[in-house]
Amino acid sequence: MVAPMKHIARSVIHISNGLNRLATVMAGVALVILVGAVILQVLARYVFNQPPAYTEELARYAMIWAGLMGATISFKRRFDPALFTGEGSRNALLGFAAALMRSAVVLIYLLPILWYVFYGPNMNPARGFLLRHSRTMADALPFSTFWVAVAVPIMIVFILVHLAARWCGDDGVPPADSDAT
């Protein structure tokens, strides 16, 4: 019975590490887009006196993606704020209680948000966050704001997987890449 549980725990940690790598790439791409849009905005405004209308909006949307993906990376690496971690305590029960409380806070905060991503008031899916955004177009860019809003449930799912990995024994430090120098 212990061997299957260890296999499941390793699988959850492996999935968490993969999601962390994906979030790192997504945040990196969002930061490149953000910086590129800001540079283009500054050059176009102060050098050519004709800033494109879309650069401010593109930078804002890229900042949302970078920030939410950065939050998942921070949570995975345990850079999230904690008043009391329980680490270093000689009392194992106190450490367990602290971990349980941290997990409860994460769940109490994220699960209602995840619920309202799909359902609005009175459990009406038509008033859910994503469905409302699917009907809203960006002001200066030719796409629906759904593609910005979808970052919220993605962030929540990533953090929930990272939380499950913590309970499976993940230490929060992703393994080093084999090709890193």
C-alpha positions in Angstrom: 0.0 0.0 0.0 2.9 2.4 0.7 4.5 1.9 -2.8 1.4 3.2 -4.7 1.1 6.2 -2.5 4.8 7.1 -3.1 4.2 6.7 -6.8 1.2 9.0 -6.6 3.2 11.5 -4.6 6.1 11.5 -7.0 3.6 12.0 -9.9 2.0 15.0 -8.2 5.4 16.5 -7.6 6.5 15.8 -11.2 3.3 17.5 -12.5 3.9 20.5 -10.2 7.5 20.8 -11.5 6.2 20.7 -15.1 3.6 23.4 -14.4 6.3 25.5 -12.7 8.5 25.2 -15.8 5.5 26.2 -18.0 4.6 29.1 -15.8 8.3 30.3 -15.9 8.2 30.3 -19.7 4.8 32.0 -19.8 5.9 34.7 -17.4 9.1 35.2 -19.3 7.2 35.6 -22.6 4.8 38.0 -20.9 7.7 40.1 -19.5 9.3 40.3 -23.0 6.0 41.4 -24.5 5.5 43.9 -21.6 9.0 45.5 -22.0 8.7 45.5 -25.8 5.4 47.2 -25.7 6.6 49.8 -23.3 9.8 50.5 -25.3 7.7 50.8 -28.4 5.3 53.2 -26.6 8.1 55.4 -25.4 9.9 55.5 -28.7 6.8 56.2 -30.7 5.6 58.9 -28.2 8.8 60.8 -27.7 10.7 60.2 -30.9 8.0 60.0 -33.5 5.2 61.8 -31.7 2.7 59.1 -32.8 2.2 56.4 -30.2 0.2 53.4 -31.4 -3.1 53.0 -29.5 -2.5 49.3 -28.7 0.8 49.5 -26.8 -0.6 50.6 -23.4 -3.3 47.9 -23.5 -0.8 45.2 -24.6 1.6 46.1 -21.8 -1.3 46.0 -19.3 -2.4 42.6 -20.4 1.1 41.2 -20.5 1.6 42.6 -16.9 -1.5 40.6 -15.8 -0.2 37.4 -17.2 3.4 38.0 -15.9 2.0 38.8 -12.4 -0.3 35.8 -12.2 2.3 33.4 -13.5 4.8 34.9 -11.2 2.5 34.3 -8.3 2.5 30.6 -9.1 6.3 30.5 -9.3 6.5 32.3 -6.0 4.1 29.9 -4.4 6.0 26.9 -5.8 9.3 28.2 -4.4 7.8 29.1 -1.1 8.4 32.8 -1.5 4.9 33.5 -0.5 4.5 35.4 2.8 4.0 33.4 5.9 3.8 34.8 9.5 4.8 31.4 11.0 6.1 28.5 9.0 6.5 26.0 11.8 9.9 25.1 10.5 12.6 24.9 13.1 10.0 24.1 15.7 10.8 21.1 17.9 7.1 20.4 18.2 6.0 18.3 15.1 2.4 19.0 15.9 2.9 22.7 15.8 4.6 22.4 12.4 1.8 20.3 11.1 -0.8 22.8 12.4 1.0 25.6 10.7 1.1 23.8 7.4 -2.6 22.9 7.8 -3.4 26.6 8.5 -1.4 27.8 5.5 -3.2 25.3 3.3 -6.6 26.3 4.7 -5.8 30.0 3.9 -4.9 29.2 0.4 -8.0 27.1 -0.2 -10.3 29.7 1.5 -8.9 32.4 -0.7 -8.7 30.6 -4.1 -11.6 28.2 -4.2 -14.4 30.9 -4.1 -12.5 32.8 -6.8 -12.3 29.6 -8.9 -16.1 29.1 -8.4 -17.0 32.6 -9.5 -14.7 32.3 -12.6 -17.4 29.9 -13.9 -20.6 30.8 -12.0 -22.0 34.2 -11.2 -24.6 35.2 -8.6 -27.3 32.6 -8.1 -25.1 30.0 -9.8 -25.8 31.6 -13.2 -23.0 30.6 -15.6 -24.0 33.5 -17.9 -22.8 35.9 -15.2 -19.5 34.0 -14.5 -16.2 35.9 -14.9 -15.0 34.0 -18.0 -18.2 34.0 -19.9 -18.7 37.7 -19.3 -15.1 38.3 -20.7 -15.8 36.1 -23.7 -18.3 38.6 -24.8 -16.0 41.6 -24.2 -13.5 42.8 -26.8 -10.3 44.6 -25.9 -10.4 48.4 -26.7 -7.4 48.6 -29.0 -6.5 45.0 -29.8 -8.5 42.6 -32.0 -9.3 39.9 -29.5 -11.6 39.1 -26.6 -10.6 39.9 -23.1 -11.3 36.2 -22.4 -7.6 35.6 -23.3 -6.6 37.9 -20.5 -9.1 36.7 -18.0 -8.3 33.0 -18.5 -5.0 33.7 -16.7 -6.9 33.7 -13.4 -8.2 30.1 -13.4 -4.9 28.9 -14.8 -3.1 30.6 -11.9 -5.5 29.0 -9.4 -5.1 25.5 -10.9 -1.3 25.8 -10.9 -1.3 26.9 -7.2 -3.7 24.1 -6.2 -1.4 21.6 -7.9 1.6 23.1 -6.1 -0.3 22.9 -2.8 -1.0 19.2 -3.4 2.7 18.7 -4.2 3.6 20.4 -0.9 1.5 17.8 1.0 3.2 15.1 -1.1 6.6 16.1 0.2 7.7 18.7 -2.3 10.4 20.9 -0.8 9.6 23.8 -3.1 12.9 23.9 -4.9 12.5 22.7 -8.5 15.2 20.3 -9.7 18.0 21.9 -11.7 17.9 21.5 -15.5 20.4 19.1 -16.8 21.6 21.5 -19.5 22.0 24.5 -17.1 25.5 25.9 -16.8 
